[in-house]
Amino acid sequence: MYTAADLKKGLKIAINDEPYIITHFDFAKPGKGQALYRTKMKNMITGSTMDRTYRSGETFEPARLEDRVMQYLYKEDDHYCFMDNDTFEQIHISEEAMGDAKNYLIDNLQVDVLIFREKAIGVDVPNFVNLRVVQTDPWVKGDTSGSDSKPATVETGYVLRVPPFIEEGELITIDTRTGEYSTRVKG
């Protein structure tokens, strides 16, 4: 059981028997009266957001979620297939539930699948993934146009901005939290 003092960004709680994640948190202590805890929350199933203000002393149930390590296998139509590493059970997750994680999925990638009541509701990919650049404009020596980045498409179809020295076929590291280029993989 959580109290209002436990509220923080990233905490997962149950409201009306549905899982919510706190996306923004603010604490206020007026001159008189109880402390106020202002939150913005996102429903982890529907994706809808809401603002709520709580007073100190209020309690919350933790969201009954389970994380399972699974391996990405393949995409079929608008569903992604994952395999449980322990039981070899396969589950399918809709493209909508995948969110931005779909931009970083390569075969056999180990991910954390979030389960609520035996139903997969989301996927957490590693913070950094290595993906191969399949299309980008070549770097022209002596180009002093001042452009410090150019678009590149990686093997998953995701398009991001990379430094001008990155060429097709190179392996790059992407920060999945921001979707941005991190570094070139040497090797």
Residue frames as qw, qx, qy, qz and C-alpha x, y, z in Angstrom:
[[0.000, 0.889, 0.457, 0.000, 0.00, 0.00, 0.00],
 [0.417, 0.256, -0.002, 0.872, 1.35, 3.43, -0.99],
 [0.109, -0.774, -0.413, 0.468, 0.61, 6.75, 0.71],
 [0.345, 0.929, 0.121, 0.064, 0.56, 10.17, -0.93],
 [0.290, -0.841, 0.411, 0.200, 4.11, 10.73, 0.37],
 [0.673, -0.138, 0.656, 0.314, 5.29, 7.78, -1.79],
 [0.605, 0.740, 0.293, -0.029, 4.09, 9.39, -5.04],
 [0.253, -0.621, 0.445, 0.593, 6.83, 10.10, -7.58],
 [0.559, 0.575, -0.351, -0.484, 7.38, 10.09, -11.33],
 [0.406, 0.338, -0.837, -0.145, 7.38, 6.55, -12.75],
 [0.296, -0.041, 0.831, -0.469, 5.40, 4.99, -9.87],
 [0.388, -0.136, -0.734, -0.540, 2.73, 2.53, -11.03],
 [0.279, 0.056, 0.669, -0.686, -0.53, 2.56, -9.05],
 [0.033, -0.377, -0.881, -0.284, -4.02, 1.07, -9.48],
 [0.280, 0.184, 0.230, -0.913, -7.04, 3.36, -9.80],
 [0.761, 0.236, 0.100, -0.596, -10.45, 1.75, -10.32],
 [0.844, -0.071, 0.529, 0.057, -8.61, -1.54, -10.82],
 [0.720, 0.655, 0.049, 0.221, -6.62, -0.24, -13.82],
 [0.709, -0.287, 0.017, 0.645, -2.85, 0.40, -13.90],
 [0.197, 0.970, 0.046, 0.132, -1.64, 4.00, -14.13],
 [0.713, -0.030, -0.104, 0.693, 1.88, 5.39, -14.30],
 [0.152, -0.906, -0.146, 0.368, 2.70, 8.81, -12.86],
 [0.657, 0.498, 0.183, 0.535, 4.23, 10.94, -15.63],
 [0.157, 0.568, -0.161, 0.792, 4.54, 14.23, -13.70],
 [0.576, -0.557, -0.546, 0.246, 4.62, 14.99, -10.00],
 [0.112, 0.561, -0.155, 0.806, 4.52, 18.23, -7.98],
 [0.472, -0.456, -0.644, 0.392, 4.44, 18.79, -4.22],
 [0.033, -0.598, -0.031, -0.800, 2.88, 21.91, -2.68],
 [0.403, -0.409, -0.664, 0.478, 2.63, 22.91, 0.99],
 [0.076, -0.763, -0.242, -0.594, 0.24, 25.82, 1.43],
 [0.010, -0.473, 0.461, -0.751, 0.61, 28.03, 4.49],
 [0.566, -0.143, 0.540, -0.606, -2.36, 26.39, 6.18],
 [0.894, 0.192, 0.043, -0.403, -3.83, 22.95, 5.76],
 [0.867, -0.130, 0.454, 0.158, -2.50, 19.69, 4.42],
 [0.169, -0.458, 0.624, 0.610, 0.21, 19.20, 1.82],
 [0.752, 0.513, 0.142, -0.389, -1.02, 18.73, -1.76],
 [0.453, -0.242, 0.750, 0.416, 0.39, 16.24, -4.25],
 [0.597, 0.611, -0.019, -0.519, -0.43, 17.14, -7.88],
 [0.505, -0.174, 0.788, 0.305, 0.04, 14.38, -10.41],
 [0.622, 0.444, -0.316, -0.562, -0.37, 13.67, -14.10],
 [0.566, -0.155, 0.809, -0.046, -1.05, 10.01, -14.80],
 [0.467, 0.332, -0.584, -0.575, -1.30, 7.84, -17.88],
 [0.886, -0.012, 0.323, -0.332, -3.53, 4.79, -18.11],
 [0.233, -0.471, 0.797, 0.297, -1.18, 1.95, -19.10],
 [0.488, 0.289, 0.819, 0.081, -3.92, 0.12, -21.03],
 [0.384, 0.802, 0.457, 0.015, -5.79, 2.88, -22.88],
 [0.520, 0.206, 0.107, 0.822, -3.07, 5.53, -22.96],
 [0.130, -0.848, -0.290, -0.424, -5.45, 8.25, -21.71],
 [0.385, 0.135, -0.446, 0.796, -4.07, 10.82, -19.30],
 [0.370, -0.803, -0.397, -0.246, -5.58, 12.59, -16.30],
 [0.145, 0.472, -0.424, 0.759, -4.61, 15.15, -13.66],
 [0.658, -0.583, -0.470, -0.076, -5.32, 14.42, -10.00],
 [0.012, 0.608, -0.448, 0.655, -4.52, 16.20, -6.76],
 [0.740, -0.342, -0.575, 0.071, -4.17, 14.24, -3.53],
 [0.348, -0.813, 0.242, -0.400, -3.83, 15.25, 0.11],
 [0.163, 0.424, -0.837, 0.305, -1.29, 13.80, 2.51],
 [0.464, -0.091, 0.723, -0.503, -2.55, 10.65, 4.17],
 [0.822, 0.325, -0.038, -0.466, -4.42, 9.26, 1.14],
 [0.525, -0.314, 0.779, 0.139, -3.48, 5.69, 0.21],
 [0.627, 0.502, -0.363, -0.472, -3.14, 3.81, -3.08],
 [0.926, -0.041, 0.376, 0.016, -2.92, 0.23, -4.19],
 [0.174, -0.508, 0.659, 0.526, 0.19, -0.73, -6.18],
 [0.730, 0.403, -0.264, -0.485, -0.60, -1.82, -9.74],
 [0.793, -0.187, 0.580, -0.003, -0.37, -5.62, -9.91],
 [0.605, 0.708, -0.305, -0.200, 2.01, -5.81, -12.85],
 [0.856, -0.246, 0.395, 0.227, 4.44, -8.50, -13.83],
 [0.256, 0.779, -0.480, -0.312, 7.61, -8.05, -15.88],
 [0.918, 0.009, 0.385, 0.101, 8.68, -11.01, -18.00],
 [0.112, -0.595, 0.588, 0.536, 11.90, -11.21, -19.97],
 [0.785, 0.429, 0.440, -0.081, 10.98, -12.21, -23.51],
 [0.382, -0.244, 0.572, 0.684, 12.66, -12.46, -26.86],
 [0.492, 0.586, -0.016, -0.644, 11.37, -10.62, -29.95],
 [0.637, 0.077, 0.733, 0.227, 10.67, -13.08, -32.77],
 [0.217, 0.216, 0.610, 0.731, 8.85, -11.40, -35.67],
 [0.317, 0.316, 0.187, -0.874, 6.15, -8.99, -36.83],
 [0.134, 0.306, 0.890, 0.311, 2.96, -10.29, -38.41],
 [0.029, -0.763, -0.510, -0.397, 0.50, -7.74, -39.86],
 [0.096, -0.750, 0.143, -0.639, 0.03, -5.22, -37.02],
 [0.808, -0.570, 0.077, -0.126, 1.10, -7.54, -34.19],
 [0.226, 0.668, -0.682, 0.194, 4.52, -8.33, -32.76],
 [0.933, -0.193, -0.291, -0.089, 5.37, -11.84, -31.55],
 [0.081, -0.684, 0.625, -0.367, 7.47, -12.46, -28.42],
 [0.822, -0.077, -0.564, -0.005, 8.60, -15.70, -26.76],
 [0.618, -0.727, 0.217, -0.205, 8.91, -16.26, -23.00],
 [0.303, 0.628, -0.708, 0.113, 12.50, -17.36, -22.31],
 [0.320, -0.277, 0.823, -0.379, 11.45, -19.82, -19.59],
 [0.642, 0.233, 0.642, -0.349, 8.22, -21.41, -20.84],
 [0.203, -0.045, 0.716, 0.667, 8.72, -20.84, -24.61],
 [0.246, 0.701, 0.646, -0.179, 5.12, -19.56, -24.69],
 [0.253, 0.184, 0.342, 0.886, 4.53, -17.05, -27.50],
 [0.082, 0.724, 0.520, -0.445, 2.42, -13.92, -27.13],
 [0.328, 0.499, 0.405, 0.692, 1.31, -11.27, -29.60],
 [0.155, -0.609, -0.307, 0.714, 1.23, -7.56, -28.81],
 [0.401, 0.818, 0.396, 0.114, -0.58, -5.00, -30.94],
 [0.496, 0.395, 0.039, 0.772, 1.34, -2.24, -32.67],
 [0.243, -0.798, -0.117, -0.538, -0.63, 0.32, -30.63],
 [0.768, -0.639, -0.025, 0.021, 0.51, -1.22, -27.32],
 [0.820, 0.087, -0.026, 0.565, 4.12, -1.27, -28.52],
 [0.141, -0.949, -0.017, 0.283, 4.45, 2.53, -28.67],
 [0.249, 0.865, -0.419, -0.116, 7.92, 3.75, -29.68],
 [0.616, -0.402, 0.674, 0.063, 9.51, 0.41, -28.73],
 [0.832, 0.419, 0.364, 0.020, 8.66, -0.90, -32.22],
 [0.373, 0.898, -0.233, -0.012, 11.32, 1.41, -33.69],
 [0.101, -0.715, 0.685, -0.103, 14.12, -0.54, -32.00],
 [0.860, -0.108, 0.459, -0.195, 13.09, -4.20, -32.36],
 [0.416, 0.531, -0.694, -0.252, 15.51, -6.52, -34.10],
 [0.875, -0.049, -0.451, -0.167, 15.36, -10.32, -34.18],
 [0.769, -0.148, -0.525, 0.332, 16.17, -12.04, -30.88],
 [0.032, 0.507, -0.300, 0.808, 16.29, -8.77, -28.86],
 [0.383, -0.360, -0.772, 0.358, 15.67, -9.39, -25.14],
 [0.185, -0.462, -0.063, -0.865, 12.92, -7.09, -23.80],
 [0.068, 0.164, 0.780, -0.600, 10.80, -6.73, -20.66],
 [0.293, -0.393, -0.616, -0.617, 7.12, -7.35, -21.43],
 [0.226, -0.095, 0.496, -0.833, 4.69, -5.79, -18.95],
 [0.326, -0.288, -0.864, -0.253, 1.81, -8.13, -18.05],
 [0.334, -0.071, 0.400, -0.851, -1.45, -7.05, -16.38],
 [0.739, 0.125, 0.448, -0.488, -4.00, -9.80, -15.66],
 [0.680, 0.031, 0.690, 0.247, -2.27, -12.23, -18.04],
 [0.535, 0.777, 0.295, 0.153, -2.44, -9.68, -20.88],
 [0.577, -0.058, 0.099, 0.809, 0.61, -7.94, -22.34],
 [0.072, 0.930, 0.339, -0.123, 0.16, -4.17, -22.14],
 [0.141, 0.960, -0.239, -0.046, 3.60, -2.85, -23.00],
 [0.905, 0.143, -0.077, 0.393, 7.25, -3.46, -23.78],
 [0.259, -0.913, 0.256, 0.183, 10.41, -1.96, -22.28],
 [0.826, 0.463, -0.157, 0.280, 13.41, -2.18, -24.61],
 [0.696, -0.281, -0.132, 0.647, 17.01, -1.76, -23.39],
 [0.078, -0.870, -0.076, 0.481, 18.13, 1.87, -22.96],
 [0.103, 0.678, -0.524, -0.505, 20.62, 1.47, -25.84],
 [0.861, 0.244, 0.446, 0.010, 20.32, -0.68, -28.99],
 [0.214, -0.438, 0.592, 0.642, 22.69, -1.18, -31.91],
 [0.668, 0.579, 0.434, -0.171, 21.06, -0.84, -35.33],
 [0.522, -0.019, 0.508, 0.684, 22.52, -0.85, -38.85],
 [0.246, 0.617, -0.029, -0.747, 22.09, 2.21, -41.09],
 [0.606, 0.308, 0.699, 0.222, 20.43, 1.10, -44.36],
 [0.369, 0.694, 0.368, 0.496, 20.01, 4.48, -46.04],
 [0.252, -0.834, -0.100, 0.481, 21.63, 7.91, -45.65],
 [0.477, 0.874, -0.077, 0.061, 23.17, 10.53, -47.89],
 [0.823, 0.077, -0.150, 0.543, 26.94, 10.21, -48.46],
 [0.361, -0.819, -0.018, 0.446, 29.30, 12.62, -46.74],
 [0.590, 0.726, 0.039, 0.351, 30.93, 15.07, -49.14],
 [0.651, -0.297, -0.116, 0.689, 34.48, 16.00, -48.11],
 [0.230, 0.071, 0.104, 0.965, 34.91, 19.71, -47.79],
 [0.244, -0.669, -0.560, -0.423, 31.21, 20.27, -47.16],
 [0.243, -0.079, -0.457, 0.852, 31.19, 23.29, -44.89],
 [0.254, -0.536, -0.477, -0.649, 27.48, 24.05, -45.09],
 [0.202, -0.351, 0.481, -0.777, 27.38, 23.99, -41.31],
 [0.831, -0.209, -0.234, -0.460, 24.94, 21.12, -41.18],
 [0.153, -0.494, 0.794, -0.319, 25.82, 19.03, -38.15],
 [0.501, 0.052, 0.837, -0.215, 23.41, 16.18, -38.85],
 [0.404, 0.177, -0.583, -0.683, 21.56, 14.38, -41.61],
 [0.833, -0.070, 0.201, -0.511, 18.65, 11.93, -41.74],
 [0.161, 0.321, -0.927, -0.107, 19.38, 8.20, -41.68],
 [0.855, -0.118, -0.111, -0.493, 17.11, 5.17, -41.89],
 [0.239, -0.419, 0.861, -0.159, 18.03, 2.13, -39.78],
 [0.153, 0.042, -0.955, -0.249, 17.15, -1.53, -40.39],
 [0.105, 0.419, 0.825, -0.365, 13.83, -1.28, -38.50],
 [0.152, 0.674, 0.543, 0.477, 12.62, 1.57, -40.74],
 [0.320, -0.843, -0.265, 0.341, 13.11, 4.18, -38.03],
 [0.463, 0.648, 0.041, 0.603, 14.46, 7.55, -39.27],
 [0.498, -0.785, -0.138, 0.340, 16.69, 9.70, -37.05],
 [0.271, 0.927, -0.227, 0.125, 19.33, 12.41, -37.36],
 [0.888, -0.237, 0.068, 0.388, 22.98, 11.33, -37.32],
 [0.241, -0.738, 0.301, 0.554, 26.34, 13.12, -37.70],
 [0.584, 0.695, -0.215, -0.360, 27.46, 13.67, -41.31],
 [0.078, 0.557, -0.820, -0.105, 30.31, 11.10, -41.10],
 [0.613, 0.033, 0.749, -0.250, 27.90, 8.14, -40.62],
 [0.319, 0.323, -0.648, -0.612, 27.62, 6.04, -43.79],
 [0.872, 0.018, -0.155, -0.465, 25.31, 3.29, -45.03],
 [0.837, 0.118, -0.526, 0.096, 26.09, -0.13, -43.56],
 [0.175, 0.381, -0.617, 0.666, 27.52, 1.24, -40.31],
 [0.530, -0.497, -0.681, 0.090, 26.30, 0.03, -36.93],
 [0.023, -0.493, 0.212, -0.844, 25.19, 2.84, -34.60],
 [0.240, -0.328, -0.796, 0.448, 23.95, 2.95, -31.01],
 [0.237, -0.532, -0.299, -0.756, 20.60, 4.65, -30.38],
 [0.063, 0.010, 0.671, -0.739, 19.33, 5.85, -27.00],
 [0.171, -0.424, -0.830, -0.319, 15.79, 4.37, -26.90],
 [0.157, -0.612, -0.555, 0.541, 14.66, 6.82, -24.20],
 [0.079, 0.658, -0.026, -0.748, 15.11, 9.79, -26.54],
 [0.752, 0.553, 0.359, 0.019, 15.24, 8.10, -29.97],
 [0.210, 0.932, -0.273, -0.112, 18.50, 9.90, -30.73],
 [0.771, 0.431, -0.376, 0.278, 21.89, 8.84, -32.08],
 [0.671, -0.727, 0.112, 0.090, 24.35, 8.02, -29.30],
 [0.266, -0.678, 0.606, 0.320, 27.57, 6.73, -30.90],
 [0.712, 0.454, -0.469, -0.260, 29.07, 4.74, -33.76],
 [0.914, -0.298, 0.274, -0.024, 29.85, 1.10, -32.95],
 [0.135, 0.721, -0.657, -0.173, 33.50, 0.32, -33.55],
 [0.729, -0.131, 0.668, -0.064, 34.37, -3.07, -34.80]]
